[in-house]
């Protein structure tokens, strides 16, 4: 190994190589998360009645895919503190597209909605388990009727959140399409 030569890559080229990799991984995980949402939406829209706790693993997987996608999206737009971030309009070689920043905000919003759904389902399961343990008690039976009323309203709210995630994906897909067109140039 004495004859091995180590190549030194200039920092500017290394940053571009890392940026390209992060963009490719962001694109891959965006598509995976979109597919996972479509799978969840299909299950939710089916006519059979579902226990939401059965969907919890799928929601956790969806959240994980969004989280990974968001981390790659953030990595693709961030630079070392020594390099000032410039927009593409100012630097056509290394500039950041404003759509990339918008996509990271979009992903944060999607992740926040999914975390809310997960939290709701987990809390609802805990409440139901607690209620099942104390069914015979008079005070708990009054509380249970109120919880059941709340669950009926919450199902409508959850449907609203699912529909919002779907609408956001419609916008996100357009944004993602623009990014892919611009990055291929």
C-alpha positions in Angstrom: 0.0 0.0 0.0 3.0 2.3 -0.1 2.2 3.3 -3.7 -1.3 4.4 -2.9 -2.0 8.1 -3.6 -4.8 9.8 -1.7 -6.7 12.3 -3.8 -7.7 15.5 -2.2 -11.1 16.8 -3.3 -11.5 20.6 -3.0 -14.1 21.6 -0.4 -16.3 23.2 -3.1 -16.5 20.0 -5.1 -17.1 17.9 -1.9 -20.0 20.1 -1.0 -21.5 19.7 -4.4 -21.1 15.9 -4.3 -22.7 15.8 -0.9 -25.5 18.1 -2.0 -26.2 15.9 -5.1 -26.3 12.8 -2.9 -28.6 14.5 -0.4 -31.0 15.6 -3.2 -31.1 12.1 -4.6 -31.9 10.6 -1.2 -34.5 13.3 -0.5 -36.2 12.5 -3.8 -36.1 8.7 -3.0 -37.6 9.1 0.5 -40.2 11.6 -0.8 -41.5 9.0 -3.2 -41.4 6.3 -0.5 -43.4 8.5 1.9 -45.9 9.4 -0.8 -46.4 5.8 -1.6 -46.8 4.9 2.2 -49.4 7.7 2.4 -51.3 6.4 -0.6 -51.3 2.9 1.0 -52.7 4.3 4.3 -55.3 6.4 2.5 -56.5 3.4 0.5 -56.9 1.5 3.7 -58.7 4.4 5.4 -61.0 4.8 2.4 -62.0 1.2 2.3 -65.5 0.2 3.4 -64.4 -2.2 6.1 -64.3 -0.9 9.6 -60.9 -0.4 11.0 -59.4 -0.3 14.5 -57.1 2.7 14.3 -54.6 1.1 16.6 -54.1 -1.6 13.9 -52.8 1.2 11.6 -50.4 2.6 14.2 -47.3 0.7 12.8 -48.1 2.0 9.3 -48.3 5.6 10.7 -45.0 5.1 12.5 -43.4 3.9 9.3 -44.9 6.9 7.4 -43.6 9.3 10.1 -40.1 7.7 9.9 -40.0 8.0 6.1 -41.1 11.7 6.3 -38.4 12.3 9.0 -35.7 10.8 6.9 -36.8 12.7 3.9 -36.8 15.9 5.9 -33.3 15.3 7.2 -32.0 14.8 3.6 -34.0 17.9 2.5 -32.4 20.0 5.2 -28.9 18.6 4.5 -29.3 19.4 0.8 -30.0 23.1 1.5 -27.6 23.6 4.4 -23.9 24.3 4.1 -21.0 24.8 6.4 -21.2 27.9 8.5 -18.2 29.2 6.6 -20.1 29.1 3.3 -22.9 31.5 3.1 -26.0 30.1 1.5 -27.0 31.9 -1.7 -30.0 31.5 -3.9 -29.8 30.1 -7.3 -30.6 33.5 -8.8 -27.3 34.8 -7.4 -25.1 31.7 -7.8 -26.1 29.4 -10.7 -23.5 26.8 -9.8 -24.0 26.2 -6.1 -27.2 28.2 -5.4 -30.1 26.9 -3.5 -33.5 26.9 -5.2 -36.3 28.5 -3.2 -38.4 25.5 -4.0 -36.0 23.4 -2.0 -36.5 25.5 1.1 -40.3 25.4 0.6 -40.2 21.6 0.3 -38.4 21.3 3.7 -41.2 23.5 5.2 -43.8 21.3 3.5 -42.2 18.2 5.0 -42.1 19.7 8.5 -45.8 20.4 8.2 -46.6 16.8 7.0 -44.5 15.3 9.8 -46.3 17.5 12.4 -49.7 16.2 11.1 -48.6 12.6 11.2 -47.2 13.0 14.7 -50.5 14.4 15.8 -52.4 11.4 14.4 -50.0 9.0 16.1 -50.3 10.8 19.4 -54.1 10.8 19.1 -54.3 7.1 18.4 -51.9 6.2 21.2 -53.8 8.3 23.7 -57.1 6.9 22.6 -55.9 3.4 23.0 -54.7 4.2 26.6 -58.0 5.8 27.4 -59.9 2.8 26.1 -57.7 0.4 28.1 -58.2 2.5 31.2 -62.0 2.6 30.6 -62.1 -1.2 30.1 -60.4 -1.8 33.5 -62.9 0.4 35.4 -66.2 -0.3 33.6 -68.1 -1.1 36.7 -67.4 2.1 38.5 -70.1 4.8 38.5 -67.8 7.8 38.0 -66.0 6.2 35.1 -69.2 5.3 33.3 -70.1 9.0 33.2 -66.7 9.9 31.8 -66.9 7.1 29.2 -70.1 8.5 27.7 -68.4 11.9 27.3 -65.3 10.2 25.8 -67.5 8.3 23.3 -69.1 11.6 22.3 -65.7 13.2 21.9 -64.5 10.2 19.8 -67.4 10.7 17.3 -66.3 14.4 16.8 -62.7 13.4 16.7 -63.3 11.0 13.8 -64.5 13.9 11.7 -61.5 15.9 12.7 -59.2 13.0 11.8 -60.8 12.7 8.4 -60.1 16.4 8.0 -56.4 15.9 8.8 -56.2 13.0 6.4 -57.7 15.1 3.7 -55.4 18.0 4.4 -52.4 15.7 4.2 -53.7 14.5 0.8 -54.2 18.1 -0.4 -50.7 19.0 0.8 -49.3 16.0 -1.2 -51.0 17.4 -4.3 -49.2 20.7 -3.8 -46.0 18.9 -2.7 -46.0 16.7 -5.8 -46.2 19.8 -8.1 -43.4 21.4 -6.1 -41.4 18.1 -6.3 -41.9 18.0 -10.1 -40.6 21.5 -10.5 -37.6 20.6 -8.4 -36.8 17.5 -10.4 -37.1 19.5 -13.7 -34.8 22.3 -12.5 -32.3 19.9 -11.0 -32.0 17.9 -14.2 -31.0 21.1 -16.1 
